[in-house]
Amino acid sequence: MARTVYIVEQDCQGCGLCEDICPEVFRLNEQTEVAEVFKPAGGPEDLIQQAVDSCPAECIYWEEE
């Protein structure tokens, strides 16, 4: 079963940690100053999981398709 990652943007603190860990999937939106997923299924799952585990706001989640 495939899964994708998403961020609850209103909970994001904008620390940039997820972007540092996995820039292939996450980036900070310069206008909103929070992280966003720009490539939900496009990165290494181990790095995405590391970003999920490292998020201080705990706002990054996997969604099963």
mmJSON file of the N, C-alpha and C atoms, coordinates in Angstrom:
{"data_MODEL":{"atom_site":{
"group_PDB":["ATOM","ATOM","ATOM","ATOM","ATOM","ATOM","ATOM","ATOM","ATOM","ATOM","ATOM","ATOM","ATOM","ATOM","ATOM","ATOM","ATOM","ATOM","ATOM","ATOM","ATOM","ATOM","ATOM","ATOM","ATOM","ATOM","ATOM","ATOM","ATOM","ATOM","ATOM","ATOM","ATOM","ATOM","ATOM","ATOM","ATOM","ATOM","ATOM","ATOM","ATOM","ATOM","ATOM","ATOM","ATOM","ATOM","ATOM","ATOM","ATOM","ATOM","ATOM","ATOM","ATOM","ATOM","ATOM","ATOM","ATOM","ATOM","ATOM","ATOM","ATOM","ATOM","ATOM","ATOM","ATOM","ATOM","ATOM","ATOM","ATOM","ATOM","ATOM","ATOM","ATOM","ATOM","ATOM","ATOM","ATOM","ATOM","ATOM","ATOM","ATOM","ATOM","ATOM","ATOM","ATOM","ATOM","ATOM","ATOM","ATOM","ATOM","ATOM","ATOM","ATOM","ATOM","ATOM","ATOM","ATOM","ATOM","ATOM","ATOM","ATOM","ATOM","ATOM","ATOM","ATOM","ATOM","ATOM","ATOM","ATOM","ATOM","ATOM","ATOM","ATOM","ATOM","ATOM","ATOM","ATOM","ATOM","ATOM","ATOM","ATOM","ATOM","ATOM","ATOM","ATOM","ATOM","ATOM","ATOM","ATOM","ATOM","ATOM","ATOM","ATOM","ATOM","ATOM","ATOM","ATOM","ATOM","ATOM","ATOM","ATOM","ATOM","ATOM","ATOM","ATOM","ATOM","ATOM","ATOM","ATOM","ATOM","ATOM","ATOM","ATOM","ATOM","ATOM","ATOM","ATOM","ATOM","ATOM","ATOM","ATOM","ATOM","ATOM","ATOM","ATOM","ATOM","ATOM","ATOM","ATOM","ATOM","ATOM","ATOM","ATOM","ATOM","ATOM","ATOM","ATOM","ATOM","ATOM","ATOM","ATOM","ATOM","ATOM","ATOM","ATOM","ATOM","ATOM","ATOM","ATOM","ATOM","ATOM","ATOM","ATOM","ATOM","ATOM"],
"id":[1,2,3,4,5,6,7,8,9,10,11,12,13,14,15,16,17,18,19,20,21,22,23,24,25,26,27,28,29,30,31,32,33,34,35,36,37,38,39,40,41,42,43,44,45,46,47,48,49,50,51,52,53,54,55,56,57,58,59,60,61,62,63,64,65,66,67,68,69,70,71,72,73,74,75,76,77,78,79,80,81,82,83,84,85,86,87,88,89,90,91,92,93,94,95,96,97,98,99,100,101,102,103,104,105,106,107,108,109,110,111,112,113,114,115,116,117,118,119,120,121,122,123,124,125,126,127,128,129,130,131,132,133,134,135,136,137,138,139,140,141,142,143,144,145,146,147,148,149,150,151,152,153,154,155,156,157,158,159,160,161,162,163,164,165,166,167,168,169,170,171,172,173,174,175,176,177,178,179,180,181,182,183,184,185,186,187,188,189,190,191,192,193,194,195],
"type_symbol":["N","C","C","N","C","C","N","C","C","N","C","C","N","C","C","N","C","C","N","C","C","N","C","C","N","C","C","N","C","C","N","C","C","N","C","C","N","C","C","N","C","C","N","C","C","N","C","C","N","C","C","N","C","C","N","C","C","N","C","C","N","C","C","N","C","C","N","C","C","N","C","C","N","C","C","N","C","C","N","C","C","N","C","C","N","C","C","N","C","C","N","C","C","N","C","C","N","C","C","N","C","C","N","C","C","N","C","C","N","C","C","N","C","C","N","C","C","N","C","C","N","C","C","N","C","C","N","C","C","N","C","C","N","C","C","N","C","C","N","C","C","N","C","C","N","C","C","N","C","C","N","C","C","N","C","C","N","C","C","N","C","C","N","C","C","N","C","C","N","C","C","N","C","C","N","C","C","N","C","C","N","C","C","N","C","C","N","C","C","N","C","C","N","C","C"],
"label_atom_id":["N","CA","C","N","CA","C","N","CA","C","N","CA","C","N","CA","C","N","CA","C","N","CA","C","N","CA","C","N","CA","C","N","CA","C","N","CA","C","N","CA","C","N","CA","C","N","CA","C","N","CA","C","N","CA","C","N","CA","C","N","CA","C","N","CA","C","N","CA","C","N","CA","C","N","CA","C","N","CA","C","N","CA","C","N","CA","C","N","CA","C","N","CA","C","N","CA","C","N","CA","C","N","CA","C","N","CA","C","N","CA","C","N","CA","C","N","CA","C","N","CA","C","N","CA","C","N","CA","C","N","CA","C","N","CA","C","N","CA","C","N","CA","C","N","CA","C","N","CA","C","N","CA","C","N","CA","C","N","CA","C","N","CA","C","N","CA","C","N","CA","C","N","CA","C","N","CA","C","N","CA","C","N","CA","C","N","CA","C","N","CA","C","N","CA","C","N","CA","C","N","CA","C","N","CA","C","N","CA","C","N","CA","C","N","CA","C","N","CA","C","N","CA","C","N","CA","C"],
"label_alt_id":[null,null,null,null,null,null,null,null,null,null,null,null,null,null,null,null,null,null,null,null,null,null,null,null,null,null,null,null,null,null,null,null,null,null,null,null,null,null,null,null,null,null,null,null,null,null,null,null,null,null,null,null,null,null,null,null,null,null,null,null,null,null,null,null,null,null,null,null,null,null,null,null,null,null,null,null,null,null,null,null,null,null,null,null,null,null,null,null,null,null,null,null,null,null,null,null,null,null,null,null,null,null,null,null,null,null,null,null,null,null,null,null,null,null,null,null,null,null,null,null,null,null,null,null,null,null,null,null,null,null,null,null,null,null,null,null,null,null,null,null,null,null,null,null,null,null,null,null,null,null,null,null,null,null,null,null,null,null,null,null,null,null,null,null,null,null,null,null,null,null,null,null,null,null,null,null,null,null,null,null,null,null,null,null,null,null,null,null,null,null,null,null,null,null,null],
"label_comp_id":["MET","MET","MET","ALA","ALA","ALA","ARG","ARG","ARG","THR","THR","THR","VAL","VAL","VAL","TYR","TYR","TYR","ILE","ILE","ILE","VAL","VAL","VAL","GLU","GLU","GLU","GLN","GLN","GLN","ASP","ASP","ASP","CYS","CYS","CYS","GLN","GLN","GLN","GLY","GLY","GLY","CYS","CYS","CYS","GLY","GLY","GLY","LEU","LEU","LEU","CYS","CYS","CYS","GLU","GLU","GLU","ASP","ASP","ASP","ILE","ILE","ILE","CYS","CYS","CYS","PRO","PRO","PRO","GLU","GLU","GLU","VAL","VAL","VAL","PHE","PHE","PHE","ARG","ARG","ARG","LEU","LEU","LEU","ASN","ASN","ASN","GLU","GLU","GLU","GLN","GLN","GLN","THR","THR","THR","GLU","GLU","GLU","VAL","VAL","VAL","ALA","ALA","ALA","GLU","GLU","GLU","VAL","VAL","VAL","PHE","PHE","PHE","LYS","LYS","LYS","PRO","PRO","PRO","ALA","ALA","ALA","GLY","GLY","GLY","GLY","GLY","GLY","PRO","PRO","PRO","GLU","GLU","GLU","ASP","ASP","ASP","LEU","LEU","LEU","ILE","ILE","ILE","GLN","GLN","GLN","GLN","GLN","GLN","ALA","ALA","ALA","VAL","VAL","VAL","ASP","ASP","ASP","SER","SER","SER","CYS","CYS","CYS","PRO","PRO","PRO","ALA","ALA","ALA","GLU","GLU","GLU","CYS","CYS","CYS","ILE","ILE","ILE","TYR","TYR","TYR","TRP","TRP","TRP","GLU","GLU","GLU","GLU","GLU","GLU","GLU","GLU","GLU"],
"label_asym_id":["A","A","A","A","A","A","A","A","A","A","A","A","A","A","A","A","A","A","A","A","A","A","A","A","A","A","A","A","A","A","A","A","A","A","A","A","A","A","A","A","A","A","A","A","A","A","A","A","A","A","A","A","A","A","A","A","A","A","A","A","A","A","A","A","A","A","A","A","A","A","A","A","A","A","A","A","A","A","A","A","A","A","A","A","A","A","A","A","A","A","A","A","A","A","A","A","A","A","A","A","A","A","A","A","A","A","A","A","A","A","A","A","A","A","A","A","A","A","A","A","A","A","A","A","A","A","A","A","A","A","A","A","A","A","A","A","A","A","A","A","A","A","A","A","A","A","A","A","A","A","A","A","A","A","A","A","A","A","A","A","A","A","A","A","A","A","A","A","A","A","A","A","A","A","A","A","A","A","A","A","A","A","A","A","A","A","A","A","A","A","A","A","A","A","A"],
"label_entity_id":["1","1","1","1","1","1","1","1","1","1","1","1","1","1","1","1","1","1","1","1","1","1","1","1","1","1","1","1","1","1","1","1","1","1","1","1","1","1","1","1","1","1","1","1","1","1","1","1","1","1","1","1","1","1","1","1","1","1","1","1","1","1","1","1","1","1","1","1","1","1","1","1","1","1","1","1","1","1","1","1","1","1","1","1","1","1","1","1","1","1","1","1","1","1","1","1","1","1","1","1","1","1","1","1","1","1","1","1","1","1","1","1","1","1","1","1","1","1","1","1","1","1","1","1","1","1","1","1","1","1","1","1","1","1","1","1","1","1","1","1","1","1","1","1","1","1","1","1","1","1","1","1","1","1","1","1","1","1","1","1","1","1","1","1","1","1","1","1","1","1","1","1","1","1","1","1","1","1","1","1","1","1","1","1","1","1","1","1","1","1","1","1","1","1","1"],
"label_seq_id":[1,1,1,2,2,2,3,3,3,4,4,4,5,5,5,6,6,6,7,7,7,8,8,8,9,9,9,10,10,10,11,11,11,12,12,12,13,13,13,14,14,14,15,15,15,16,16,16,17,17,17,18,18,18,19,19,19,20,20,20,21,21,21,22,22,22,23,23,23,24,24,24,25,25,25,26,26,26,27,27,27,28,28,28,29,29,29,30,30,30,31,31,31,32,32,32,33,33,33,34,34,34,35,35,35,36,36,36,37,37,37,38,38,38,39,39,39,40,40,40,41,41,41,42,42,42,43,43,43,44,44,44,45,45,45,46,46,46,47,47,47,48,48,48,49,49,49,50,50,50,51,51,51,52,52,52,53,53,53,54,54,54,55,55,55,56,56,56,57,57,57,58,58,58,59,59,59,60,60,60,61,61,61,62,62,62,63,63,63,64,64,64,65,65,65],
"pdbx_PDB_ins_code":[null,null,null,null,null,null,null,null,null,null,null,null,null,null,null,null,null,null,null,null,null,null,null,null,null,null,null,null,null,null,null,null,null,null,null,null,null,null,null,null,null,null,null,null,null,null,null,null,null,null,null,null,null,null,null,null,null,null,null,null,null,null,null,null,null,null,null,null,null,null,null,null,null,null,null,null,null,null,null,null,null,null,null,null,null,null,null,null,null,null,null,null,null,null,null,null,null,null,null,null,null,null,null,null,null,null,null,null,null,null,null,null,null,null,null,null,null,null,null,null,null,null,null,null,null,null,null,null,null,null,null,null,null,null,null,null,null,null,null,null,null,null,null,null,null,null,null,null,null,null,null,null,null,null,null,null,null,null,null,null,null,null,null,null,null,null,null,null,null,null,null,null,null,null,null,null,null,null,null,null,null,null,null,null,null,null,null,null,null,null,null,null,null,null,null],
"Cartn_x":[0.834,0.0,0.884,0.593,1.382,0.968,1.86,1.546,2.231,1.645,2.211,2.319,3.087,3.319,2.602,2.133,1.531,1.864,1.691,1.96,0.674,0.371,-0.707,-0.077,-0.205,0.54,0.218,-1.019,-1.356,-0.667,-0.177,0.558,2.071,2.538,3.984,4.578,5.775,6.496,7.486,7.669,8.576,10.043,10.407,11.799,12.726,12.181,12.986,13.702,13.499,14.193,13.831,12.557,12.15,12.817,12.933,13.601,15.085,15.711,17.12,17.321,16.393,16.511,16.18,15.128,14.661,14.188,15.124,14.747,14.079,14.12,13.451,11.932,11.436,10.0,9.467,10.256,9.793,10.504,9.779,10.406,9.642,10.329,9.675,9.067,7.816,7.128,7.529,8.143,8.65,7.532,6.366,5.244,4.572,4.321,3.627,4.583,5.851,6.9,6.661,5.995,5.828,6.23,6.454,6.87,5.684,6.009,4.994,5.59,4.721,5.125,4.913,5.992,5.824,5.955,6.361,6.493,6.126,4.831,4.39,4.906,5.1,5.557,6.912,7.662,8.849,10.184,10.255,11.536,11.778,12.987,13.324,12.522,11.842,10.983,11.744,13.007,13.757,14.009,14.255,14.467,13.152,12.076,10.766,10.419,10.655,10.369,11.227,12.469,13.344,12.772,12.243,11.611,10.372,9.555,8.366,8.778,9.776,10.229,10.895,11.486,12.249,11.431,10.246,9.441,9.059,9.492,9.165,7.673,6.973,5.533,4.686,5.338,4.647,3.49,3.751,2.694,2.881,3.816,4.051,3.532,2.737,2.077,2.146,2.06,1.891,0.393,0.008,-1.372,-1.365,-2.122,-2.216,-3.139,-2.756,-3.607,-4.444],
"Cartn_y":[-1.177,0.0,1.247,2.153,3.376,4.375,5.257,6.312,7.591,8.684,9.995,10.759,11.803,12.591,13.932,14.449,15.772,16.502,17.821,18.692,19.427,19.483,20.339,21.724,22.525,23.78,24.755,24.775,25.71,25.349,24.118,23.702,23.87,24.114,24.215,25.459,25.289,26.389,27.068,26.501,27.097,26.958,25.907,25.739,25.341,24.701,24.31,22.984,22.289,21.022,19.99,19.904,18.919,19.206,20.473,20.847,20.493,20.69,20.325,18.82,18.035,16.579,16.022,16.535,15.967,17.075,17.817,18.923,18.467,17.169,16.652,16.692,16.783,16.701,17.967,18.55,19.678,20.967,22.074,23.39,24.382,25.458,26.526,27.495,27.804,28.772,30.154,30.946,32.255,33.224,33.061,33.958,33.619,32.333,31.932,31.618,31.429,31.107,29.798,28.851,27.505,26.502,25.285,24.235,23.758,23.246,22.649,21.436,20.529,19.359,19.715,19.742,20.073,18.84,17.721,16.476,15.327,15.094,14.17,12.745,12.233,10.845,10.789,11.869,11.947,11.901,11.333,11.303,9.977,9.803,8.572,8.449,7.32,7.143,7.226,6.795,6.86,8.305,9.197,10.61,11.293,10.925,11.465,11.047,9.792,9.315,10.039,10.306,11.061,12.457,13.084,14.406,14.313,13.275,13.057,12.933,12.111,11.852,13.065,13.939,15.074,16.352,16.397,17.619,18.022,19.209,19.624,19.915,20.257,20.54,19.291,18.196,16.932,17.134,17.898,18.221,17.544,16.619,15.889,14.474,14.03,12.73,11.955,10.646,9.758,9.554,9.466,9.16,7.971,6.945,5.737,6.004,5.528,5.708,4.497],
"Cartn_z":[0.0,0.0,0.0,-0.903,-1.018,0.058,0.387,1.337,0.92,1.312,1.039,2.353,2.33,3.531,3.397,4.508,4.498,5.788,5.752,6.9,7.255,8.522,9.007,9.155,8.103,8.012,9.134,9.623,10.696,12.011,12.128,13.329,13.193,11.983,11.708,12.358,12.932,13.576,12.628,11.444,10.474,10.819,11.533,11.962,10.809,9.776,8.618,8.757,9.85,10.079,9.01,8.659,7.646,6.306,5.953,4.709,4.761,5.911,6.062,5.901,6.434,6.394,5.014,4.384,3.118,2.167,1.576,0.681,-0.613,-0.896,-2.084,-1.93,-0.687,-0.405,0.268,1.172,1.977,1.601,1.772,1.623,2.482,2.862,3.596,2.59,2.795,1.96,2.455,1.618,2.04,2.398,1.816,2.108,3.439,3.66,4.889,6.035,5.715,6.683,7.415,6.755,7.291,6.221,6.656,5.733,4.912,3.729,2.875,2.183,1.812,1.052,-0.416,-1.187,-2.593,-3.481,-2.907,-3.657,-2.715,-2.473,-1.418,-1.508,-2.689,-2.82,-3.507,-3.446,-4.268,-3.576,-2.403,-1.722,-1.044,-0.536,0.168,1.467,1.625,2.797,4.112,4.124,5.376,5.795,4.833,5.171,5.534,4.842,5.201,6.623,6.949,8.307,9.332,8.996,9.906,10.139,9.091,9.238,10.115,9.911,10.743,12.212,12.473,13.841,14.485,13.68,14.199,14.357,13.794,13.798,15.228,15.687,17.059,17.245,16.181,16.27,16.051,15.665,15.376,14.402,13.334,12.376,11.022,10.919,9.673,9.86,8.9,9.002,7.712,7.807,6.659,6.432,5.196,4.849,3.911,4.279,3.442,2.263,1.108,-0.086,-0.336],
"occupancy":[1.0,1.0,1.0,1.0,1.0,1.0,1.0,1.0,1.0,1.0,1.0,1.0,1.0,1.0,1.0,1.0,1.0,1.0,1.0,1.0,1.0,1.0,1.0,1.0,1.0,1.0,1.0,1.0,1.0,1.0,1.0,1.0,1.0,1.0,1.0,1.0,1.0,1.0,1.0,1.0,1.0,1.0,1.0,1.0,1.0,1.0,1.0,1.0,1.0,1.0,1.0,1.0,1.0,1.0,1.0,1.0,1.0,1.0,1.0,1.0,1.0,1.0,1.0,1.0,1.0,1.0,1.0,1.0,1.0,1.0,1.0,1.0,1.0,1.0,1.0,1.0,1.0,1.0,1.0,1.0,1.0,1.0,1.0,1.0,1.0,1.0,1.0,1.0,1.0,1.0,1.0,1.0,1.0,1.0,1.0,1.0,1.0,1.0,1.0,1.0,1.0,1.0,1.0,1.0,1.0,1.0,1.0,1.0,1.0,1.0,1.0,1.0,1.0,1.0,1.0,1.0,1.0,1.0,1.0,1.0,1.0,1.0,1.0,1.0,1.0,1.0,1.0,1.0,1.0,1.0,1.0,1.0,1.0,1.0,1.0,1.0,1.0,1.0,1.0,1.0,1.0,1.0,1.0,1.0,1.0,1.0,1.0,1.0,1.0,1.0,1.0,1.0,1.0,1.0,1.0,1.0,1.0,1.0,1.0,1.0,1.0,1.0,1.0,1.0,1.0,1.0,1.0,1.0,1.0,1.0,1.0,1.0,1.0,1.0,1.0,1.0,1.0,1.0,1.0,1.0,1.0,1.0,1.0,1.0,1.0,1.0,1.0,1.0,1.0,1.0,1.0,1.0,1.0,1.0,1.0],
"B_iso_or_equiv":[0.0,0.0,0.0,0.0,0.0,0.0,0.0,0.0,0.0,0.0,0.0,0.0,0.0,0.0,0.0,0.0,0.0,0.0,0.0,0.0,0.0,0.0,0.0,0.0,0.0,0.0,0.0,0.0,0.0,0.0,0.0,0.0,0.0,0.0,0.0,0.0,0.0,0.0,0.0,0.0,0.0,0.0,0.0,0.0,0.0,0.0,0.0,0.0,0.0,0.0,0.0,0.0,0.0,0.0,0.0,0.0,0.0,0.0,0.0,0.0,0.0,0.0,0.0,0.0,0.0,0.0,0.0,0.0,0.0,0.0,0.0,0.0,0.0,0.0,0.0,0.0,0.0,0.0,0.0,0.0,0.0,0.0,0.0,0.0,0.0,0.0,0.0,0.0,0.0,0.0,0.0,0.0,0.0,0.0,0.0,0.0,0.0,0.0,0.0,0.0,0.0,0.0,0.0,0.0,0.0,0.0,0.0,0.0,0.0,0.0,0.0,0.0,0.0,0.0,0.0,0.0,0.0,0.0,0.0,0.0,0.0,0.0,0.0,0.0,0.0,0.0,0.0,0.0,0.0,0.0,0.0,0.0,0.0,0.0,0.0,0.0,0.0,0.0,0.0,0.0,0.0,0.0,0.0,0.0,0.0,0.0,0.0,0.0,0.0,0.0,0.0,0.0,0.0,0.0,0.0,0.0,0.0,0.0,0.0,0.0,0.0,0.0,0.0,0.0,0.0,0.0,0.0,0.0,0.0,0.0,0.0,0.0,0.0,0.0,0.0,0.0,0.0,0.0,0.0,0.0,0.0,0.0,0.0,0.0,0.0,0.0,0.0,0.0,0.0,0.0,0.0,0.0,0.0,0.0,0.0],
"pdbx_formal_charge":[null,null,null,null,null,null,null,null,null,null,null,null,null,null,null,null,null,null,null,null,null,null,null,null,null,null,null,null,null,null,null,null,null,null,null,null,null,null,null,null,null,null,null,null,null,null,null,null,null,null,null,null,null,null,null,null,null,null,null,null,null,null,null,null,null,null,null,null,null,null,null,null,null,null,null,null,null,null,null,null,null,null,null,null,null,null,null,null,null,null,null,null,null,null,null,null,null,null,null,null,null,null,null,null,null,null,null,null,null,null,null,null,null,null,null,null,null,null,null,null,null,null,null,null,null,null,null,null,null,null,null,null,null,null,null,null,null,null,null,null,null,null,null,null,null,null,null,null,null,null,null,null,null,null,null,null,null,null,null,null,null,null,null,null,null,null,null,null,null,null,null,null,null,null,null,null,null,null,null,null,null,null,null,null,null,null,null,null,null,null,null,null,null,null,null],
"auth_seq_id":[1,1,1,2,2,2,3,3,3,4,4,4,5,5,5,6,6,6,7,7,7,8,8,8,9,9,9,10,10,10,11,11,11,12,12,12,13,13,13,14,14,14,15,15,15,16,16,16,17,17,17,18,18,18,19,19,19,20,20,20,21,21,21,22,22,22,23,23,23,24,24,24,25,25,25,26,26,26,27,27,27,28,28,28,29,29,29,30,30,30,31,31,31,32,32,32,33,33,33,34,34,34,35,35,35,36,36,36,37,37,37,38,38,38,39,39,39,40,40,40,41,41,41,42,42,42,43,43,43,44,44,44,45,45,45,46,46,46,47,47,47,48,48,48,49,49,49,50,50,50,51,51,51,52,52,52,53,53,53,54,54,54,55,55,55,56,56,56,57,57,57,58,58,58,59,59,59,60,60,60,61,61,61,62,62,62,63,63,63,64,64,64,65,65,65],
"auth_comp_id":["MET","MET","MET","ALA","ALA","ALA","ARG","ARG","ARG","THR","THR","THR","VAL","VAL","VAL","TYR","TYR","TYR","ILE","ILE","ILE","VAL","VAL","VAL","GLU","GLU","GLU","GLN","GLN","GLN","ASP","ASP","ASP","CYS","CYS","CYS","GLN","GLN","GLN","GLY","GLY","GLY","CYS","CYS","CYS","GLY","GLY","GLY","LEU","LEU","LEU","CYS","CYS","CYS","GLU","GLU","GLU","ASP","ASP","ASP","ILE","ILE","ILE","CYS","CYS","CYS","PRO","PRO","PRO","GLU","GLU","GLU","VAL","VAL","VAL","PHE","PHE","PHE","ARG","ARG","ARG","LEU","LEU","LEU","ASN","ASN","ASN","GLU","GLU","GLU","GLN","GLN","GLN","THR","THR","THR","GLU","GLU","GLU","VAL","VAL","VAL","ALA","ALA","ALA","GLU","GLU","GLU","VAL","VAL","VAL","PHE","PHE","PHE","LYS","LYS","LYS","PRO","PRO","PRO","ALA","ALA","ALA","GLY","GLY","GLY","GLY","GLY","GLY","PRO","PRO","PRO","GLU","GLU","GLU","ASP","ASP","ASP","LEU","LEU","LEU","ILE","ILE","ILE","GLN","GLN","GLN","GLN","GLN","GLN","ALA","ALA","ALA","VAL","VAL","VAL","ASP","ASP","ASP","SER","SER","SER","CYS","CYS","CYS","PRO","PRO","PRO","ALA","ALA","ALA","GLU","GLU","GLU","CYS","CYS","CYS","ILE","ILE","ILE","TYR","TYR","TYR","TRP","TRP","TRP","GLU","GLU","GLU","GLU","GLU","GLU","GLU","GLU","GLU"],
"auth_asym_id":["A","A","A","A","A","A","A","A","A","A","A","A","A","A","A","A","A","A","A","A","A","A","A","A","A","A","A","A","A","A","A","A","A","A","A","A","A","A","A","A","A","A","A","A","A","A","A","A","A","A","A","A","A","A","A","A","A","A","A","A","A","A","A","A","A","A","A","A","A","A","A","A","A","A","A","A","A","A","A","A","A","A","A","A","A","A","A","A","A","A","A","A","A","A","A","A","A","A","A","A","A","A","A","A","A","A","A","A","A","A","A","A","A","A","A","A","A","A","A","A","A","A","A","A","A","A","A","A","A","A","A","A","A","A","A","A","A","A","A","A","A","A","A","A","A","A","A","A","A","A","A","A","A","A","A","A","A","A","A","A","A","A","A","A","A","A","A","A","A","A","A","A","A","A","A","A","A","A","A","A","A","A","A","A","A","A","A","A","A","A","A","A","A","A","A"],
"auth_atom_id":["N","CA","C","N","CA","C","N","CA","C","N","CA","C","N","CA","C","N","CA","C","N","CA","C","N","CA","C","N","CA","C","N","CA","C","N","CA","C","N","CA","C","N","CA","C","N","CA","C","N","CA","C","N","CA","C","N","CA","C","N","CA","C","N","CA","C","N","CA","C","N","CA","C","N","CA","C","N","CA","C","N","CA","C","N","CA","C","N","CA","C","N","CA","C","N","CA","C","N","CA","C","N","CA","C","N","CA","C","N","CA","C","N","CA","C","N","CA","C","N","CA","C","N","CA","C","N","CA","C","N","CA","C","N","CA","C","N","CA","C","N","CA","C","N","CA","C","N","CA","C","N","CA","C","N","CA","C","N","CA","C","N","CA","C","N","CA","C","N","CA","C","N","CA","C","N","CA","C","N","CA","C","N","CA","C","N","CA","C","N","CA","C","N","CA","C","N","CA","C","N","CA","C","N","CA","C","N","CA","C","N","CA","C","N","CA","C","N","CA","C","N","CA","C","N","CA","C"],
"pdbx_PDB_model_num":[1,1,1,1,1,1,1,1,1,1,1,1,1,1,1,1,1,1,1,1,1,1,1,1,1,1,1,1,1,1,1,1,1,1,1,1,1,1,1,1,1,1,1,1,1,1,1,1,1,1,1,1,1,1,1,1,1,1,1,1,1,1,1,1,1,1,1,1,1,1,1,1,1,1,1,1,1,1,1,1,1,1,1,1,1,1,1,1,1,1,1,1,1,1,1,1,1,1,1,1,1,1,1,1,1,1,1,1,1,1,1,1,1,1,1,1,1,1,1,1,1,1,1,1,1,1,1,1,1,1,1,1,1,1,1,1,1,1,1,1,1,1,1,1,1,1,1,1,1,1,1,1,1,1,1,1,1,1,1,1,1,1,1,1,1,1,1,1,1,1,1,1,1,1,1,1,1,1,1,1,1,1,1,1,1,1,1,1,1,1,1,1,1,1,1]
}}}
